[in-house]
Amino acid sequence: MSRQRRRDTAPEVALRRELHRRGARFFVDRAPLPGLRRRADLVFPRRRVAVYVDGCFWHRCPVHATDPKNNAEWWAAKLAGNVSRDRDTDARLAAAGWTVVRVWEHEDPLVAADRVQNALTPPS
């Protein structure tokens, strides 16, 4: 697991490239709130939007999640902990007035960028 990239993954870079092309400026790999365990992949502090690009395996994508056969109990606990931590992060950020956008690694970067831009647009 130590060889898994924490940042600059292909889906994340594709999303960043598209958002930058559209003129959006953001911070990369930054904790939106002090003391928050998980750093967001993209942070828009003025708009209070945090974007996470989640891997299908590690965060239990409803479409592509798989269950490892070897050491199944350990993996089940590990992956369930990841999902639980994600929900806790979402709740803590929402309580602090932030909007959280979760993007799956298999999503089209153009569609994901549209979702992020919608979150950045203030309600009228």
CYANA upper distance limits for C-alpha pairs under 8 A (distance plus 0.5 A):
  5 ARG  CA      9 THR  CA      7.05
  7 ARG  CA     12 GLU  CA      8.05
  7 ARG  CA     29 ASP  CA      7.29
  7 ARG  CA     41 ASP  CA      7.56
  8 ASP  CA     12 GLU  CA      6.49
  8 ASP  CA     13 VAL  CA      6.19
  9 THR  CA     13 VAL  CA      6.58
 10 ALA  CA     14 ALA  CA      6.61
 11 PRO  CA     15 LEU  CA      6.75
 11 PRO  CA     53 VAL  CA      7.78
 11 PRO  CA    105 GLU  CA      5.97
 11 PRO  CA    106 HIS  CA      8.13
 11 PRO  CA    109 PRO  CA      7.83
 12 GLU  CA     16 ARG  CA      6.64
 12 GLU  CA     41 ASP  CA      7.94
 12 GLU  CA     53 VAL  CA      6.55
 12 GLU  CA    105 GLU  CA      8.26
 13 VAL  CA     17 ARG  CA      6.46
 14 ALA  CA     18 GLU  CA      6.78
 14 ALA  CA    109 PRO  CA      6.58
 15 LEU  CA     19 LEU  CA      6.66
 15 LEU  CA    109 PRO  CA      5.51
 15 LEU  CA    110 LEU  CA      7.98
 15 LEU  CA    112 ALA  CA      7.58
 15 LEU  CA    113 ALA  CA      6.80
 16 ARG  CA     20 HIS  CA      6.46
 16 ARG  CA     42 LEU  CA      8.48
 17 ARG  CA     21 ARG  CA      6.58
 18 GLU  CA     22 ARG  CA      6.85
 18 GLU  CA    109 PRO  CA      7.43
 18 GLU  CA    110 LEU  CA      7.33
 18 GLU  CA    113 ALA  CA      7.14
 19 LEU  CA     23 GLY  CA      7.00
 19 LEU  CA     24 ALA  CA      5.87
 19 LEU  CA     25 ARG  CA      8.21
 19 LEU  CA    113 ALA  CA      6.44
 20 HIS  CA     24 ALA  CA      5.56
 20 HIS  CA     25 ARG  CA      6.78
 25 ARG  CA     44 PHE  CA      8.00
 26 PHE  CA     42 LEU  CA      6.73
 26 PHE  CA     43 VAL  CA      6.10
 26 PHE  CA     44 PHE  CA      5.67
 26 PHE  CA     45 PRO  CA      8.42
 27 PHE  CA     42 LEU  CA      6.14
 27 PHE  CA     43 VAL  CA      5.56
 27 PHE  CA     44 PHE  CA      7.09
 28 VAL  CA     40 ALA  CA      7.97
 28 VAL  CA     41 ASP  CA      6.07
 28 VAL  CA     42 LEU  CA      5.32
 28 VAL  CA     43 VAL  CA      6.96
 29 ASP  CA     39 ARG  CA      6.23
 29 ASP  CA     40 ALA  CA      5.98
 29 ASP  CA     41 ASP  CA      5.12
 29 ASP  CA     42 LEU  CA      6.68
 29 ASP  CA     43 VAL  CA      8.20
 30 ARG  CA     39 ARG  CA      5.57
 30 ARG  CA     40 ALA  CA      6.00
 30 ARG  CA     41 ASP  CA      7.32
 30 ARG  CA     42 LEU  CA      7.62
 30 ARG  CA     43 VAL  CA      7.10
 31 ALA  CA     35 GLY  CA      8.45
 31 ALA  CA     36 LEU  CA      6.77
 31 ALA  CA     37 ARG  CA      8.25
 31 ALA  CA     38 ARG  CA      7.19
 31 ALA  CA     39 ARG  CA      4.70
 31 ALA  CA     40 ALA  CA      6.21
 31 ALA  CA     43 VAL  CA      8.39
 32 PRO  CA     36 LEU  CA      7.90
 32 PRO  CA     39 ARG  CA      7.54
 32 PRO  CA     40 ALA  CA      7.22
 32 PRO  CA     43 VAL  CA      6.98
 32 PRO  CA     45 PRO  CA      7.65
 32 PRO  CA     50 ALA  CA      7.25
 33 LEU  CA     93 LEU  CA      8.18
 36 LEU  CA     89 THR  CA      8.01
 38 ARG  CA     89 THR  CA      7.82
 40 ALA  CA     50 ALA  CA      6.44
 40 ALA  CA     51 VAL  CA      6.41
 40 ALA  CA     52 TYR  CA      5.97
 41 ASP  CA     50 ALA  CA      8.10
 41 ASP  CA     51 VAL  CA      6.33
 41 ASP  CA     52 TYR  CA      5.64
 41 ASP  CA     53 VAL  CA      6.98
 42 LEU  CA     50 ALA  CA      6.48
 42 LEU  CA     51 VAL  CA      5.49
 42 LEU  CA     52 TYR  CA      7.28
 43 VAL  CA     48 ARG  CA      8.14
 43 VAL  CA     49 VAL  CA      6.55
 43 VAL  CA     50 ALA  CA      5.20
 43 VAL  CA     51 VAL  CA      6.79
 44 PHE  CA     48 ARG  CA      6.26
 44 PHE  CA     49 VAL  CA      5.64
 44 PHE  CA     50 ALA  CA      6.86
 45 PRO  CA     49 VAL  CA      6.97
 45 PRO  CA     50 ALA  CA      8.45
 47 ARG  CA    120 LEU  CA      6.64
 48 ARG  CA     97 GLY  CA      7.73
 48 ARG  CA     98 TRP  CA      5.35
 48 ARG  CA     99 THR  CA      6.78
 49 VAL  CA     98 TRP  CA      6.11
 49 VAL  CA     99 THR  CA      5.23
 49 VAL  CA    100 VAL  CA      6.39
 49 VAL  CA    101 VAL  CA      7.92
 49 VAL  CA    119 ALA  CA      7.61
 49 VAL  CA    120 LEU  CA      7.39
 50 ALA  CA     98 TRP  CA      7.62
 50 ALA  CA     99 THR  CA      6.79
 50 ALA  CA    100 VAL  CA      5.48
 50 ALA  CA    101 VAL  CA      6.78
 51 VAL  CA    100 VAL  CA      6.40
 51 VAL  CA    101 VAL  CA      5.25
 51 VAL  CA    102 ARG  CA      6.44
 51 VAL  CA    103 VAL  CA      7.92
 51 VAL  CA    116 VAL  CA      8.04
 52 TYR  CA    100 VAL  CA      8.15
 52 TYR  CA    101 VAL  CA      6.83
 52 TYR  CA    102 ARG  CA      5.48
 52 TYR  CA    103 VAL  CA      6.61
 53 VAL  CA    102 ARG  CA      6.58
 53 VAL  CA    103 VAL  CA      5.20
 53 VAL  CA    104 TRP  CA      6.27
 53 VAL  CA    105 GLU  CA      6.76
 54 ASP  CA     58 TRP  CA      7.93
 54 ASP  CA     59 HIS  CA      6.68
 54 ASP  CA    102 ARG  CA      7.42
 54 ASP  CA    103 VAL  CA      6.51
 54 ASP  CA    104 TRP  CA      5.50
 54 ASP  CA    105 GLU  CA      6.36
 55 GLY  CA     59 HIS  CA      6.38
 55 GLY  CA     60 ARG  CA      8.42
 55 GLY  CA     61 CYS  CA      8.08
 55 GLY  CA    104 TRP  CA      6.58
 55 GLY  CA    105 GLU  CA      5.70
 56 CYS  CA     60 ARG  CA      6.10
 56 CYS  CA     61 CYS  CA      5.06
 56 CYS  CA     64 HIS  CA      6.41
 56 CYS  CA     65 ALA  CA      6.42
 56 CYS  CA    104 TRP  CA      6.87
 56 CYS  CA    105 GLU  CA      6.81
 56 CYS  CA    106 HIS  CA      7.98
 57 PHE  CA     61 CYS  CA      7.13
 57 PHE  CA     64 HIS  CA      7.63
 57 PHE  CA     65 ALA  CA      5.81
 57 PHE  CA     66 THR  CA      7.02
 58 TRP  CA     79 LEU  CA      6.66
 58 TRP  CA     82 ASN  CA      7.59
 59 HIS  CA     79 LEU  CA      7.06
 59 HIS  CA     82 ASN  CA      6.58
 59 HIS  CA     83 VAL  CA      6.16
 60 ARG  CA     64 HIS  CA      7.99
 60 ARG  CA     65 ALA  CA      5.39
 60 ARG  CA     66 THR  CA      8.18
 60 ARG  CA     79 LEU  CA      7.43
 60 ARG  CA     83 VAL  CA      7.55
 61 CYS  CA     65 ALA  CA      5.49
 61 CYS  CA    104 TRP  CA      7.77
 67 ASP  CA     72 ALA  CA      7.70
 67 ASP  CA     75 TRP  CA      8.25
 67 ASP  CA     76 ALA  CA      7.94
 68 PRO  CA     72 ALA  CA      6.24
 68 PRO  CA     75 TRP  CA      7.36
 71 ASN  CA     75 TRP  CA      6.89
 72 ALA  CA     76 ALA  CA      6.50
 73 GLU  CA     77 ALA  CA      6.80
 74 TRP  CA     78 LYS  CA      6.60
 75 TRP  CA     79 LEU  CA      6.49
 76 ALA  CA     80 ALA  CA      6.48
 77 ALA  CA     81 GLY  CA      6.54
 78 LYS  CA     82 ASN  CA      6.95
 79 LEU  CA     83 VAL  CA      6.93
 80 ALA  CA     84 SER  CA      6.60
 81 GLY  CA     85 ARG  CA      6.53
 82 ASN  CA     86 ASP  CA      6.70
 83 VAL  CA     87 ARG  CA      6.84
 84 SER  CA     88 ASP  CA      6.72
 85 ARG  CA     89 THR  CA      6.58
 86 ASP  CA     90 ASP  CA      6.68
 87 ARG  CA     91 ALA  CA      6.66
 88 ASP  CA     92 ARG  CA      6.63
 89 THR  CA     93 LEU  CA      6.61
 90 ASP  CA     94 ALA  CA      6.55
 90 ASP  CA    100 VAL  CA      6.86
 91 ALA  CA     95 ALA  CA      6.56
 92 ARG  CA     96 ALA  CA      6.87
 93 LEU  CA     97 GLY  CA      6.91
 93 LEU  CA     98 TRP  CA      5.62
 93 LEU  CA     99 THR  CA      7.62
 93 LEU  CA    100 VAL  CA      7.73
 94 ALA  CA     98 TRP  CA      5.48
 94 ALA  CA     99 THR  CA      6.68
 94 ALA  CA    100 VAL  CA      7.86
 99 THR  CA    119 ALA  CA      7.63
101 VAL  CA    115 ARG  CA      8.17
101 VAL  CA    116 VAL  CA      7.13
101 VAL  CA    119 ALA  CA      8.09
103 VAL  CA    107 GLU  CA      7.35
103 VAL  CA    112 ALA  CA      6.92
107 GLU  CA    111 VAL  CA      7.68
107 GLU  CA    112 ALA  CA      7.05
108 ASP  CA    112 ALA  CA      6.70
109 PRO  CA    113 ALA  CA      6.37
110 LEU  CA    114 ASP  CA      6.78
111 VAL  CA    115 ARG  CA      6.97
112 ALA  CA    116 VAL  CA      6.81
113 ALA  CA    117 GLN  CA      6.57
114 ASP  CA    118 ASN  CA      6.65
115 ARG  CA    119 ALA  CA      6.89
116 VAL  CA    120 LEU  CA      6.80
117 GLN  CA    121 THR  CA      6.70
